[in-house]
Amino acid sequence: MSKIAYIFPGQGSQVVGMGKDLFDNHQAAREAFNEADLAIGFSLSEMCFSGNDEDLQLTANTQPAILAASIAAYRAMKAAGAPPPAFVAGHSLGEYSALVATGAIKLSDAVKLVRKRGTYMQEAVPIGTGAMAAILGSDIETIERACVEAADGQVCSLANINSPSQVVIAGNTEAIDRACELLKAKGAKRAIKLNVSAPFHCDLMKPAAERLINDLESTDLGGFSVPVVTNVEAGPNDSPERVADLLIRQVWSPVLWLQSVRKMIDLGVDTFIEVGPGKVLTGLIRQIEPNVRYAAVGDSESLRATLETL
């Protein structure tokens, strides 16, 4: 019997038009978008379907938009008879989508939470002060050592451990520039500064985490239908009491995506379905373990093809 994990994308997967095909063709997706619109107090669906890139790129908009599009895809899958997963997981923001999918957080609460999360993260660091860079073709230990060397009293650390050959670092702009130069000198294939609005998942985000505490602690958390493999621990959690702490730590801690995927494979998962816009996570799964099955569901056609495969 195949063991399936549903995985949910994070920031960077947004694109104008996401979710529209599902909205037009699936009642369950339509209801998800309507629920999100009502909760957030403006037409998130309109922003997803026909807004402009500039608005969609604002972190406070990006996060609820991706979450709504992901849950619309998940509910359309569920309504079409997709088998239940053994685990769910999400990359950064995607962990909130995973928590909604498993029933731990209501969609209406989650869209409001991630809009605040996006705002807090954006406001934690003045524009230009922080940066992120993707390091390709270097091992994790070398990157970690280069970050320590480049920090020089500033913040410079691992932010996303995405695959064996892709790690993202974050911190003060000058420290990230120094780390990129060091890593290129140490043989990294590429060190690419990312076009992001803030240095996510590093100590510079601690002020954002502090502001999020009250919002998370006042959110109703329910039971889990299946465990969520968390970014912070790369292990399964199904305890509502632990959710707030894990999500607060997640804001400033590295996303352990490589370790999370390997953990799910160790626990018997042989099929990964990326649910929501884009195929970023599917690409990472392919780098981590090419011998598992994977698919992505972002519209009616990919939903139909995935259900046939399953």
TASULFEN-V238802 format. One record per residue. N is the residue number from 1. PSI is psi in radians with two decimals (NA if undefined). Layout:
n	psi
N	PSI
N	PSI
This chain:
n	psi
1	2.20
2	2.41
3	2.17
4	2.49
5	2.35
6	2.24
7	2.50
8	2.29
9	2.80
10	-2.89
11	2.46
12	-0.30
13	-0.07
14	2.50
15	2.40
16	2.30
17	-0.19
18	2.34
19	-0.21
20	-0.77
21	-0.72
22	-0.73
23	-0.78
24	-0.50
25	-0.12
26	2.09
27	-0.71
28	-0.64
29	-0.70
30	-0.80
31	-0.66
32	-0.82
33	-0.72
34	-0.69
35	-0.74
36	-0.75
37	-0.82
38	-0.75
39	-0.68
40	-0.31
41	0.16
42	3.00
43	1.53
44	-0.65
45	-0.72
46	-0.70
47	-0.72
48	-0.77
49	-0.71
50	0.32
51	-3.02
52	2.72
53	-0.71
54	-0.83
55	-0.73
56	-0.45
57	-0.27
58	2.19
59	-0.69
60	-0.40
61	-0.70
62	-0.81
63	-0.90
64	-0.53
65	-0.83
66	-0.70
67	-0.82
68	-0.77
69	-0.64
70	-0.76
71	-0.56
72	-0.75
73	-0.72
74	-0.79
75	-0.60
76	-0.72
77	-0.83
78	-0.80
79	-0.50
80	0.01
81	0.36
82	2.49
83	2.63
84	2.55
85	2.85
86	-0.57
87	2.75
88	2.69
89	2.78
90	2.67
91	1.94
92	-1.96
93	-0.62
94	-0.35
95	-0.53
96	-0.71
97	-0.73
98	-0.71
99	-0.62
100	-0.76
101	-0.64
102	-0.10
103	0.09
104	-0.57
105	2.43
106	2.54
107	-0.74
108	-0.65
109	-0.69
110	-0.72
111	-0.64
112	-0.71
113	-0.83
114	-0.42
115	-0.75
116	-0.76
117	-0.80
118	-0.74
119	-0.83
120	-0.72
121	-0.69
122	-0.69
123	-0.14
124	-0.52
125	2.25
126	2.51
127	2.33
128	-0.30
129	-0.58
130	2.82
131	2.88
132	2.64
133	2.47
134	2.26
135	2.09
136	2.39
137	0.65
138	2.65
139	2.76
140	-0.71
141	-0.74
142	-0.74
143	-0.76
144	-0.78
145	-0.71
146	-0.65
147	-0.77
148	-0.78
149	-0.67
150	-0.36
151	-0.91
152	0.88
153	-0.12
154	-3.10
155	2.28
156	1.95
157	2.95
158	2.36
159	-0.78
160	2.11
161	1.63
162	-0.68
163	3.04
164	-0.44
165	0.15
166	1.97
167	2.43
168	2.38
169	2.73
170	2.71
171	-2.78
172	2.47
173	-0.82
174	-0.69
175	-0.68
176	-0.71
177	-0.76
178	-0.75
179	-0.71
180	-0.78
181	-0.79
182	-0.81
183	-0.62
184	-0.69
185	-0.49
186	0.15
187	0.14
188	2.45
189	-0.80
190	2.61
191	1.82
192	2.10
193	2.38
194	2.58
195	1.36
196	2.78
197	-0.17
198	2.78
199	1.51
200	2.72
201	0.75
202	3.07
203	-0.40
204	-0.25
205	0.00
206	-0.65
207	-0.63
208	-0.73
209	-0.73
210	-0.74
211	-0.48
212	-0.34
213	-0.91
214	-0.73
215	-0.76
216	-0.70
217	-0.36
218	0.13
219	2.34
220	2.22
221	2.32
222	-2.90
223	2.88
224	2.32
225	-0.60
226	2.77
227	2.64
228	2.22
229	2.00
230	2.65
231	-0.66
232	-0.66
233	-0.24
234	0.67
235	2.83
236	2.41
237	2.36
238	0.44
239	2.00
240	-0.55
241	-0.38
242	-0.18
243	-0.87
244	-0.82
245	-0.77
246	-0.67
247	-0.55
248	-0.82
249	-0.56
250	-0.55
251	-0.69
252	0.02
253	2.73
254	2.56
255	1.98
256	1.15
257	-0.81
258	-0.85
259	-0.62
260	-0.77
261	-0.79
262	-0.65
263	-0.79
264	-0.69
265	-0.74
266	-0.57
267	0.18
268	0.01
269	2.27
270	0.01
271	2.19
272	2.23
273	2.02
274	2.18
275	1.95
276	-2.96
277	2.51
278	3.13
279	0.53
280	-0.82
281	-0.60
282	-0.73
283	-0.69
284	-0.69
285	-0.73
286	-0.65
287	-0.60
288	-0.82
289	1.61
290	-0.20
291	-0.01
292	2.86
293	2.57
294	2.69
295	2.87
296	2.43
297	1.95
298	-0.15
299	-3.14
300	-0.71
301	-0.82
302	-0.52
303	-0.81
304	-0.80
305	-0.70
306	-0.74
307	-0.66
308	-0.74
309	-0.74
310	NA
